[in-house]
C-alpha cells in the first residue's frame, strides 16, 4: 500500500494520524529536529512528561520508523535517539501546526472561557 484513505475506517492511515496527533510524539519530534538527544535531555526539553509515558512514546515512534535508538557500549550505558529520514520529513508539517497552535492559543482559550461563562 503506497497511499491510504483517512476516511476509510479500515485504513491504517488512521493509526498514523493517531501517532502524529499525540502531543508527546509531536514534542519529541520537534525536540529531535535539532539532532540526537539522550532520554534525560528529551524529558527535560519536553517537560511535564513522566518517564513511563516518554518511554512508551519513544518505543512507539521507533516502531513506526520515525526515530532510531542507538545504545553505546559504555559504562554507564548511553542511549541516543535520532529522527530517521521519515521522522525528518514530518518535521515541517508538525512545525507548521505547532506554530499555528502557538499563534492561536489565546483565541482558543478565549472561546473556551466565553462558553464556560455562558453556561
DSSP file (Angstrom, degrees, kcal/mol; ACC not computed):
  #  RESIDUE AA STRUCTURE BP1 BP2  ACC     N-H-->O    O-->H-N    N-H-->O    O-->H-N    TCO  KAPPA ALPHA  PHI   PSI    X-CA   Y-CA   Z-CA
    1    1 A X              0   0    0      0, 0.0     3,-0.1     0, 0.0     0, 0.0   0.000 360.0 360.0 360.0 119.3    0.0    0.0    0.0
    2    2 A X        +     0   0    0      1,-0.2     2,-0.3     2,-0.0     0, 0.0   0.846 360.0  18.2 -91.9 -40.5    1.6    3.3   -1.1
    3    3 A X        -     0   0    0      2,-0.0    -1,-0.2     0, 0.0     2,-0.2  -0.896  69.4-153.3-130.1 161.1   -1.2    5.7   -0.2
    4    4 A X        -     0   0    0     -2,-0.3     2,-0.4    -3,-0.1     3,-0.1  -0.605  17.4-124.0-123.1-176.2   -4.1    5.5    2.1
    5    5 A X    >   -     0   0    0     -2,-0.2     3,-2.3     3,-0.1     6,-0.3  -0.895  12.6-163.2-134.4 102.1   -7.6    6.9    2.6
    6    6 A X  T 3  S+     0   0    0     -2,-0.4    -1,-0.1     1,-0.3     5,-0.1   0.715  90.4  59.7 -60.8 -21.0   -8.1    8.5    6.0
    7    7 A X  T 3  S+     0   0    0     -3,-0.1     2,-0.7     3,-0.0    -1,-0.3   0.535  82.7  92.4 -87.2  -5.7  -11.8    8.5    5.5
    8    8 A X  S X  S-     0   0    0     -3,-2.3     3,-2.2     1,-0.1     6,-0.2  -0.806  72.6-147.6 -85.3 116.7  -11.8    4.7    5.2
    9    9 A X  T 3  S+     0   0    0     -2,-0.7    -1,-0.1     1,-0.3    -3,-0.0   0.691  97.1  50.5 -61.6 -16.8  -12.5    3.4    8.7
   10   10 A X  T 3  S+     0   0    0     -5,-0.1     2,-0.3     4,-0.0    -1,-0.3   0.396  85.1 110.8 -98.7   2.1  -10.3    0.3    7.9
   11   11 A X    X   -     0   0    0     -3,-2.2     3,-1.6    -6,-0.3     4,-0.3  -0.615  67.2-139.1 -82.7 132.9   -7.4    2.2    6.6
   12   12 A X  T >> S+     0   0    0     -2,-0.3     4,-1.4     1,-0.3     3,-1.0   0.561  90.2  90.0 -67.0  -6.1   -4.2    2.2    8.7
   13   13 A X  H 3> S+     0   0    0      1,-0.3     4,-2.4     2,-0.2    -1,-0.3   0.852  79.4  62.6 -55.4 -32.5   -3.7    5.9    7.9
   14   14 A X  H <> S+     0   0    0     -3,-1.6     4,-1.9    -6,-0.2    -1,-0.3   0.834  98.0  54.5 -64.1 -32.0   -5.8    6.5   11.0
   15   15 A X  H <> S+     0   0    0     -3,-1.0     4,-1.8    -4,-0.3    -1,-0.2   0.893 108.0  49.8 -66.3 -38.9   -3.0    4.8   13.0
   16   16 A X  H  X S+     0   0    0     -4,-1.4     4,-2.6     2,-0.2     5,-0.2   0.915 109.2  51.2 -65.3 -42.9   -0.6    7.3   11.6
   17   17 A X  H  X S+     0   0    0     -4,-2.4     4,-1.4     1,-0.2    -1,-0.2   0.868 107.0  54.5 -63.2 -36.0   -2.8   10.2   12.4
   18   18 A X  H  < S+     0   0    0     -4,-1.9     4,-0.4     2,-0.2    -1,-0.2   0.919 110.5  46.7 -60.7 -42.8   -3.1    8.9   16.0
   19   19 A X  H >< S+     0   0    0     -4,-1.8     3,-1.1     1,-0.2    -2,-0.2   0.946 116.6  40.9 -66.7 -48.8    0.7    8.9   16.2
   20   20 A X  H 3< S+     0   0    0     -4,-2.6    -1,-0.2     1,-0.2    -2,-0.2   0.639 112.5  57.0 -79.8 -10.4    1.3   12.4   14.8
   21   21 A X  T 3< S+     0   0    0     -4,-1.4     2,-0.4    -5,-0.2    -1,-0.2   0.476  82.3 104.0 -92.2  -3.6   -1.7   13.8   16.7
   22   22 A X    <>  -     0   0    0     -3,-1.1     4,-2.3    -4,-0.4     5,-0.2  -0.667  69.8-141.8 -81.5 126.5   -0.3   12.7   20.0
   23   23 A X  H  > S+     0   0    0     -2,-0.4     4,-2.4     1,-0.2     5,-0.2   0.858  99.7  51.5 -59.8 -36.4    1.2   15.7   21.9
   24   24 A X  H  > S+     0   0    0      2,-0.2     4,-2.5     1,-0.2    -1,-0.2   0.910 109.6  49.4 -69.3 -39.9    4.1   13.8   23.3
   25   25 A X  H  > S+     0   0    0      2,-0.2     4,-2.7    -6,-0.2    -2,-0.2   0.914 111.8  49.7 -62.4 -42.0    5.1   12.5   19.8
   26   26 A X  H  X S+     0   0    0     -4,-2.3     4,-2.6     2,-0.2    -2,-0.2   0.933 112.5  46.4 -61.9 -46.7    4.9   16.0   18.4
   27   27 A X  H  X S+     0   0    0     -4,-2.4     4,-2.0     2,-0.2    -2,-0.2   0.871 113.3  49.0 -67.4 -36.5    7.1   17.4   21.2
   28   28 A X  H  X S+     0   0    0     -4,-2.5     4,-2.6     2,-0.2    -1,-0.2   0.937 111.8  49.7 -65.3 -46.0    9.6   14.6   20.9
   29   29 A X  H  X S+     0   0    0     -4,-2.7     4,-0.7     1,-0.2    -2,-0.2   0.929 112.2  46.9 -59.2 -46.5    9.8   15.1   17.1
   30   30 A X  H  < S+     0   0    0     -4,-2.6     3,-0.5     1,-0.2     4,-0.3   0.876 112.6  50.8 -63.7 -37.2   10.3   18.8   17.5
   31   31 A X  H >< S+     0   0    0     -4,-2.0     3,-0.9     1,-0.2    -2,-0.2   0.897 110.1  48.5 -66.4 -41.1   13.0   18.3   20.1
   32   32 A X  H >< S+     0   0    0     -4,-2.6     3,-1.6     1,-0.2    51,-0.5   0.556  87.5  86.8 -79.1  -7.2   14.9   15.8   18.0
   33   33 A X  T 3< S+     0   0    0     -4,-0.7    -1,-0.2    -3,-0.5    -2,-0.1   0.792  86.8  54.6 -62.5 -26.4   14.8   18.1   15.0
   34   34 A X  T <  S-     0   0    0     -3,-0.9    -1,-0.3    -4,-0.3     2,-0.2   0.519 125.7 -79.7 -85.4  -5.0   18.0   19.8   16.3
   35   35 A X  S <  S-     0   0    0     -3,-1.6    -1,-0.3    -4,-0.1    46,-0.1  -0.733  72.3 -20.9 132.9 178.4   19.9   16.5   16.5
   36   36 A X        -     0   0    0     -2,-0.2     2,-0.3    -3,-0.1    46,-0.2  -0.176  57.3-174.1 -60.1 147.2   20.3   13.4   18.7
   37   37 A X  E     -A   81   0A   0     44,-2.0    44,-2.9     4,-0.0     2,-0.2  -0.984  21.2-123.5-141.5 153.1   19.3   13.5   22.3
   38   38 A X  E  >  -A   80   0A   0     -2,-0.3     4,-2.6    42,-0.2     5,-0.2  -0.496  37.6-102.0 -88.0 165.3   19.5   11.3   25.3
   39   39 A X  H  > S+     0   0    0     40,-0.5     4,-2.8     1,-0.2     5,-0.2   0.912 121.2  47.5 -55.1 -49.5   16.5   10.3   27.4
   40   40 A X  H  > S+     0   0    0      1,-0.2     4,-2.2     2,-0.2    -1,-0.2   0.867 111.8  50.9 -65.4 -35.6   17.1   12.7   30.2
   41   41 A X  H  > S+     0   0    0      2,-0.2     4,-2.7     1,-0.2    -1,-0.2   0.926 112.0  47.5 -64.7 -44.3   17.7   15.6   27.7
   42   42 A X  H  X S+     0   0    0     -4,-2.6     4,-3.1     2,-0.2     5,-0.3   0.926 111.1  50.5 -61.5 -45.5   14.4   14.8   25.9
   43   43 A X  H  X S+     0   0    0     -4,-2.8     4,-2.3     1,-0.2     6,-0.4   0.912 113.4  45.5 -61.0 -42.9   12.5   14.5   29.2
   44   44 A X  H  < S+     0   0    0     -4,-2.2    -1,-0.2    -5,-0.2    -2,-0.2   0.916 115.7  46.7 -65.0 -44.0   13.8   17.9   30.3
   45   45 A X  H  < S+     0   0    0     -4,-2.7    -2,-0.2     1,-0.2    -1,-0.2   0.913 115.6  43.9 -66.2 -44.8   13.2   19.5   26.9
   46   46 A X  H  < S-     0   0    0     -4,-3.1    -2,-0.2    -5,-0.2    -1,-0.2   0.922  96.9-162.7 -69.4 -45.0    9.6   18.1   26.5
   47   47 A X     <  +     0   0    0     -4,-2.3    -3,-0.1    -5,-0.3     3,-0.1   0.600  58.6  39.5  70.7 134.4    8.7   19.0   30.1
   48   48 A X  S    S+     0   0    0      1,-0.2     2,-0.4    -5,-0.1    -1,-0.1   0.483  82.3 122.0  78.7   2.8    5.7   17.5   32.1
   49   49 A X        -     0   0    0     -6,-0.4    -1,-0.2   -25,-0.0    -2,-0.1  -0.826  59.2-129.4-101.4 136.7    6.1   14.0   30.7
   50   50 A X     >  -     0   0    0     -2,-0.4     4,-2.6     1,-0.1     5,-0.2  -0.446  24.0-114.6 -76.9 156.3    6.6   11.0   33.0
   51   51 A X  H  > S+     0   0    0      1,-0.2     4,-2.5     2,-0.2     5,-0.2   0.887 116.7  53.3 -56.9 -38.6    9.4    8.6   32.3
   52   52 A X  H  > S+     0   0    0      2,-0.2     4,-2.3     1,-0.2    -1,-0.2   0.932 111.2  43.9 -63.2 -46.2    6.9    5.9   31.6
   53   53 A X  H  > S+     0   0    0      2,-0.2     4,-2.5     1,-0.2    -1,-0.2   0.889 113.6  50.9 -68.5 -38.9    5.0    7.9   29.1
   54   54 A X  H  X S+     0   0    0     -4,-2.6     4,-2.9     2,-0.2     5,-0.2   0.921 110.4  49.9 -63.8 -42.5    8.2    9.1   27.4
   55   55 A X  H  X S+     0   0    0     -4,-2.5     4,-2.4    -5,-0.2    -2,-0.2   0.925 111.9  47.9 -60.3 -45.0    9.4    5.6   27.2
   56   56 A X  H  X S+     0   0    0     -4,-2.3     4,-2.3     2,-0.2    -2,-0.2   0.902 112.9  48.9 -62.8 -41.2    6.1    4.4   25.6
   57   57 A X  H  X S+     0   0    0     -4,-2.5     4,-2.6     2,-0.2     5,-0.2   0.930 111.5  48.2 -64.3 -46.6    6.2    7.3   23.2
   58   58 A X  H  X S+     0   0    0     -4,-2.9     4,-2.2     1,-0.2    -2,-0.2   0.907 112.4  49.1 -62.6 -42.1    9.8    6.7   22.1
   59   59 A X  H  X S+     0   0    0     -4,-2.4     4,-2.6    -5,-0.2    -1,-0.2   0.920 112.3  48.2 -62.8 -43.5    9.1    3.0   21.6
   60   60 A X  H  X S+     0   0    0     -4,-2.3     4,-2.0     2,-0.2    -2,-0.2   0.902 112.1  48.7 -64.7 -40.9    6.0    3.7   19.5
   61   61 A X  H  <>S+     0   0    0     -4,-2.6     5,-2.8     2,-0.2     6,-0.9   0.869 112.2  48.7 -68.4 -35.6    7.9    6.3   17.4
   62   62 A X  H ><5S+     0   0    0     -4,-2.2     3,-1.4     4,-0.2    -2,-0.2   0.925 110.1  51.8 -66.1 -44.0   10.7    3.8   16.9
   63   63 A X  H 3<5S+     0   0    0     -4,-2.6    -2,-0.2     1,-0.3    -1,-0.2   0.861 109.6  50.2 -58.8 -37.9    8.2    1.1   15.9
   64   64 A X  T 3<5S-     0   0    0     -4,-2.0    -1,-0.3    -5,-0.2    -2,-0.2   0.480 117.9-113.6 -82.3  -2.5    6.6    3.5   13.4
   65   65 A X  T < 5S+     0   0    0     -3,-1.4    22,-0.4    -4,-0.3    21,-0.3   0.674  83.5 119.3  82.6  16.9   10.0    4.2   11.9
   66   66 A X  S   <S+     0   0    0     -5,-2.8    18,-2.0    -6,-0.2     2,-0.3   0.726  78.1  12.2 -88.6 -22.6   10.1    7.9   13.0
   67   67 A X  E     -B   83   0A   0     -6,-0.9     2,-0.3    16,-0.3    16,-0.2  -0.965  65.5-133.6-147.2 163.9   13.3    7.6   15.1
   68   68 A X  E     -B   82   0A   0     14,-3.0    14,-2.0    -2,-0.3     2,-0.5  -0.892  11.2-144.7-118.5 153.5   16.1    5.3   15.9
   69   69 A X  E     -B   81   0A   0     -2,-0.3     2,-0.5    12,-0.2    12,-0.2  -0.977  15.7-168.2-118.1 120.5   17.5    4.3   19.3
   70   70 A X  E     -B   80   0A   0     10,-3.0    10,-2.5    -2,-0.5     2,-0.5  -0.950   5.6-158.0-116.8 124.6   21.3    3.8   19.5
   71   71 A X  E     -B   79   0A   0     -2,-0.5     2,-0.4     8,-0.2     8,-0.2  -0.878   9.5-150.3-102.0 126.4   22.9    2.1   22.5
   72   72 A X  E     -B   78   0A   0      6,-3.6     2,-2.2    -2,-0.5     6,-1.1  -0.793  20.7-121.6 -96.7 137.7   26.6    2.9   23.1
   73   73 A X        +     0   0    0     -2,-0.4     2,-0.3     4,-0.1     4,-0.1  -0.511  69.3 121.8 -78.7  77.2   28.7    0.2   24.8
   74   74 A X        -     0   0    0     -2,-2.2     2,-0.5     4,-0.1     4,-0.0  -0.856  67.7 -88.5-131.5 165.7   29.8    2.4   27.7
   75   75 A X  S    S+     0   0    0     -2,-0.3     2,-0.1     1,-0.2    -2,-0.1  -0.978 122.8  26.9-120.5 117.4   29.5    2.3   31.5
   76   76 A X  S    S-     0   0    0     -2,-0.5    -1,-0.2     1,-0.0     0, 0.0   0.644 116.3-111.1 -70.4 159.6   27.0    3.6   32.3
   77   77 A X        -     0   0    0     -2,-0.1     2,-0.5    -4,-0.1    -4,-0.1  -0.252  28.5-148.3 -59.7 143.0   25.3    2.8   29.0
   78   78 A X  E     - B   0  72A   0     -6,-1.1    -6,-3.6    -4,-0.0     2,-0.4  -0.955  12.2-170.2-115.7 132.9   24.4    5.7   26.9
   79   79 A X  E     - B   0  71A   0     -2,-0.5   -40,-0.5    -8,-0.2     2,-0.4  -0.984   2.0-170.7-124.6 132.2   21.4    5.8   24.6
   80   80 A X  E     -AB  38  70A   0    -10,-2.5   -10,-3.0    -2,-0.4     2,-0.4  -0.943  10.7-149.0-123.0 145.7   20.6    8.4   22.0
   81   81 A X  E     +AB  37  69A   0    -44,-2.9   -44,-2.0    -2,-0.4     2,-0.3  -0.931  18.4 178.5-113.9 137.3   17.5    9.0   20.0
   82   82 A X  E     - B   0  68A   0    -14,-2.0   -14,-3.0    -2,-0.4     2,-0.1  -0.994  31.0-111.0-138.9 141.0   17.7   10.4   16.4
   83   83 A X  E     - B   0  67A   0    -51,-0.5   -16,-0.3    -2,-0.3     2,-0.1  -0.473  31.2-137.5 -68.0 141.8   15.0   11.1   13.8
   84   84 A X     >  -     0   0    0    -18,-2.0     4,-2.8    -2,-0.1     5,-0.2  -0.307  34.9 -93.2 -83.2 178.1   15.0    8.9   10.8
   85   85 A X  H  > S+     0   0    0      2,-0.2     4,-1.9     1,-0.2     5,-0.1   0.904 131.1  51.5 -59.3 -40.9   14.5   10.3    7.3
   86   86 A X  H  > S+     0   0    0    -21,-0.3     4,-0.7     2,-0.2    -1,-0.2   0.920 110.4  48.0 -62.5 -44.3   10.8    9.6    7.7
   87   87 A X  H >> S+     0   0    0    -22,-0.4     3,-0.9     1,-0.2     4,-0.6   0.906 110.2  51.6 -62.5 -42.4   10.8   11.5   11.0
   88   88 A X  H >X S+     0   0    0     -4,-2.8     3,-0.9     1,-0.2     4,-0.6   0.847 103.5  58.9 -63.7 -33.1   12.6   14.4    9.5
   89   89 A X  H 3< S+     0   0    0     -4,-1.9     4,-0.4     1,-0.2    -1,-0.2   0.731 103.8  52.9 -68.8 -19.6   10.1   14.5    6.7
   90   90 A X  H <X S+     0   0    0     -3,-0.9     4,-2.1    -4,-0.7     5,-0.3   0.610  88.2  83.6 -87.0 -14.3    7.3   15.0    9.3
   91   91 A X  H <X S+     0   0    0     -3,-0.9     4,-2.8    -4,-0.6     5,-0.2   0.912  86.4  50.9 -59.6 -47.4    9.1   18.0   10.9
   92   92 A X  H  X S+     0   0    0     -4,-0.6     4,-2.1     1,-0.2    -1,-0.2   0.940 113.4  42.5 -61.7 -50.3    7.9   20.7    8.5
   93   93 A X  H  > S+     0   0    0     -4,-0.4     4,-2.0     1,-0.2    -1,-0.2   0.900 116.6  48.5 -64.7 -37.1    4.2   19.9    8.7
   94   94 A X  H  X S+     0   0    0     -4,-2.1     4,-2.5     1,-0.2    -1,-0.2   0.898 110.4  51.8 -68.0 -38.9    4.3   19.4   12.5
   95   95 A X  H  X S+     0   0    0     -4,-2.8     4,-2.7    -5,-0.3    -1,-0.2   0.895 108.3  51.9 -62.3 -39.7    6.2   22.6   12.9
   96   96 A X  H  X S+     0   0    0     -4,-2.1     4,-2.2    -5,-0.2    -2,-0.2   0.919 111.6  45.6 -63.9 -43.6    3.5   24.4   10.9
   97   97 A X  H  X S+     0   0    0     -4,-2.0     4,-2.5     2,-0.2    -2,-0.2   0.901 113.5  50.2 -66.3 -40.4    0.7   23.0   13.1
   98   98 A X  H  X S+     0   0    0     -4,-2.5     4,-2.6     2,-0.2    -2,-0.2   0.913 110.2  49.8 -63.8 -42.8    2.7   23.9   16.3
   99   99 A X  H  X S+     0   0    0     -4,-2.7     4,-2.3     2,-0.2    -2,-0.2   0.915 110.5  50.2 -62.0 -42.8    3.2   27.4   15.1
  100  100 A X  H  X S+     0   0    0     -4,-2.2     4,-1.7     2,-0.2    -2,-0.2   0.926 110.8  49.9 -59.9 -44.8   -0.5   27.8   14.3
  101  101 A X  H  X S+     0   0    0     -4,-2.5     4,-1.0     1,-0.2    -2,-0.2   0.911 111.3  48.2 -60.9 -44.1   -1.3   26.5   17.8
  102  102 A X  H  < S+     0   0    0     -4,-2.6     4,-0.3     1,-0.2     3,-0.2   0.875 113.6  47.4 -65.2 -37.2    1.1   28.9   19.4
  103  103 A X  H  < S+     0   0    0     -4,-2.3    -1,-0.2     1,-0.2    -2,-0.2   0.763 121.5  35.3 -74.4 -25.3   -0.3   31.8   17.4
  104  104 A X  H  X S+     0   0    0     -4,-1.7     4,-2.3    -5,-0.2     5,-0.2   0.364  82.3 101.8-113.2   4.5   -3.9   31.0   18.1
  105  105 A X  H  X S+     0   0    0     -4,-1.0     4,-2.8    -3,-0.2     5,-0.2   0.873  82.6  54.9 -59.4 -37.7   -3.9   29.6   21.7
  106  106 A X  H  > S+     0   0    0     -4,-0.3     4,-2.3     1,-0.2    -1,-0.2   0.911 109.5  46.3 -62.0 -42.9   -5.2   32.9   23.0
  107  107 A X  H  > S+     0   0    0      2,-0.2     4,-2.2    -3,-0.2    -2,-0.2   0.902 113.7  48.6 -66.5 -41.3   -8.2   32.8   20.7
  108  108 A X  H  X S+     0   0    0     -4,-2.3     4,-2.3     2,-0.2    -2,-0.2   0.940 113.5  46.0 -63.9 -47.5   -8.9   29.2   21.5
  109  109 A X  H  X S+     0   0    0     -4,-2.8     4,-2.5     1,-0.2    -2,-0.2   0.879 111.4  53.5 -64.8 -37.1   -8.7   29.8   25.3
  110  110 A X  H  X S+     0   0    0     -4,-2.3     4,-2.4    -5,-0.2    -1,-0.2   0.899 108.6  49.3 -62.5 -41.3  -10.8   32.9   24.9
  111  111 A X  H  X S+     0   0    0     -4,-2.2     4,-2.2     2,-0.2    -2,-0.2   0.917 111.6  48.4 -64.2 -43.9  -13.5   30.9   23.1
  112  112 A X  H  X S+     0   0    0     -4,-2.3     4,-2.7     1,-0.2    -2,-0.2   0.923 112.1  49.5 -61.7 -44.0  -13.5   28.2   25.8
  113  113 A X  H  X S+     0   0    0     -4,-2.5     4,-2.4     1,-0.2    -2,-0.2   0.910 109.5  51.5 -62.0 -43.2  -13.7   30.8   28.5
  114  114 A X  H  X S+     0   0    0     -4,-2.4     4,-1.3     1,-0.2    -1,-0.2   0.910 112.7  45.1 -61.6 -43.1  -16.6   32.6   26.8
  115  115 A X  H  X S+     0   0    0     -4,-2.2     4,-0.9     2,-0.2    -1,-0.2   0.900 111.7  52.5 -69.0 -40.5  -18.5   29.3   26.5
  116  116 A X  H >< S+     0   0    0     -4,-2.7     3,-0.6     1,-0.2    -2,-0.2   0.907 111.3  46.9 -61.5 -40.6  -17.7   28.3   30.1
  117  117 A X  H 3< S+     0   0    0     -4,-2.4    -1,-0.2     1,-0.2    -2,-0.2   0.765 107.7  57.2 -72.5 -25.3  -19.0   31.7   31.4
  118  118 A X  H 3<        0   0    0     -4,-1.3    -1,-0.2     1,-0.2    -2,-0.2   0.675 360.0 360.0 -78.2 -17.1  -22.2   31.4   29.3
  119  119 A X    <<        0   0    0     -4,-0.9    -1,-0.2    -3,-0.6    -2,-0.2   0.466 360.0 360.0 -87.5 360.0  -23.2   28.1   30.9
